[in-house]
């Protein structure tokens, strides 16, 4: 070894997989414990396991390729498209729509199949992990069409936080436009179906849900199904919000 050679350092396998684009760190932990990963031909299921980028890491028969650069995109997800990397029979995924992106990317968090709007996609596993962790409090703004106007008491409950089956939510920011059934709500948690469940908890029902912004990144000007790279300032702001 010459003085200019830098030996590779082993990394936790879940972090390595996240950087290779197989999902968030949390999702990659489940991939490992499910026995879907081999390292140099050996099945690895322990979360404390480490590997090198030069090792032969395979997930479900797919060789992990470790990106030499990080990329970030925002998409206006259309209705009827699933927020996964691999869909079931004849399902269109958000990855299917990104035909001009050569590097493997994956969605940050998840939008329901009938929910439209702002979806981040990246191969930056650490950023994806932090953006979806409630500890970092990154705002997500939604526009909800509801079946009936909410009264002042119901709005106050949303603003203060409501009790769901998995615990109390944090306070939300809530606004109305001129139409009393058009609700704008900003939350920083990421529970499954959270906005729909919050509105249901106070007696309303969501007819249609659209996410207009993720953090400082909006989808203004993007038609359904379109995507664009994040601007340098947008990336910097997201990284700063989660302490990177």
JOQUI-V398004 format. One record per run of one state. SS is the DSSP state (H for helix, E for strand, L for the rest). FROM is the first residue (numbers start at 1). LEN is the number of residues. If there is no record, write none. Layout:
# JOQUI-V398004
ss->SS from->FROM len->LEN
ss->SS from->FROM len->LEN
This chain:
# JOQUI-V398004
ss->L from->1 len->10
ss->E from->11 len->2
ss->H from->13 len->7
ss->L from->20 len->5
ss->H from->25 len->9
ss->L from->34 len->3
ss->E from->37 len->3
ss->L from->40 len->2
ss->E from->42 len->2
ss->L from->44 len->6
ss->E from->50 len->2
ss->L from->52 len->5
ss->E from->57 len->3
ss->L from->60 len->2
ss->E from->62 len->2
ss->L from->64 len->8
ss->E from->72 len->6
ss->L from->78 len->4
ss->E from->82 len->1
ss->L from->83 len->10
ss->E from->93 len->1
ss->H from->94 len->4
ss->L from->98 len->8
ss->E from->106 len->2
ss->L from->108 len->8
ss->E from->116 len->7
ss->L from->123 len->2
ss->H from->125 len->7
ss->L from->132 len->2
ss->H from->134 len->3
ss->L from->137 len->3
ss->E from->140 len->7
ss->L from->147 len->5
ss->H from->152 len->9
ss->L from->161 len->2
ss->E from->163 len->2
ss->L from->165 len->2
ss->E from->167 len->2
ss->L from->169 len->4
ss->E from->173 len->4
ss->L from->177 len->5
ss->E from->182 len->6
ss->L from->188 len->6
ss->H from->194 len->8
ss->L from->202 len->4
ss->E from->206 len->9
ss->L from->215 len->2
ss->E from->217 len->2
ss->L from->219 len->8
ss->E from->227 len->3
ss->L from->230 len->2
ss->H from->232 len->10
ss->L from->242 len->3
